[in-house]
Amino acid sequence: MSEATPVYVGPPDLHDGTVLAIEERGADVAVRIRSFEGREFELRFRGVQAVRAHRAEGMLLYALTERREAPSVRRFTFANWDEEDDARLEIDAQELHVESSAPAG
């Protein structure tokens, strides 16, 4: 299978956001992120086939990218702002849904 070019996905506010929590719910995974402006997002991944995480909670995000790995599998990579930090998060899933809340304060 050939590797597709990654594309940016999700709202622009994810840039400079912080991963707050990762919660596995059966075949689904929820990732909570707080934007630089204080808005919270819940990213819901459905049909999850794999989660690769290392110290992801607290990670400052550069971006969220997606790459198609197979016809029904999408690889979502949370790019770490700090290239010297080994924190990482990748999720292989069929779907991504994003919900947001109003900024705190």
Secondary structure, DSSP 8 states (H G I E B T S, - for coil): ------EE-S-GGGTT-EEEEEEEETTEEEEEEE-TTS-EEEEEEES--EEEEES-TT-BEEEEEEEEEETTEEEEEEEES-TT---EEEEEESEEEEEE-----
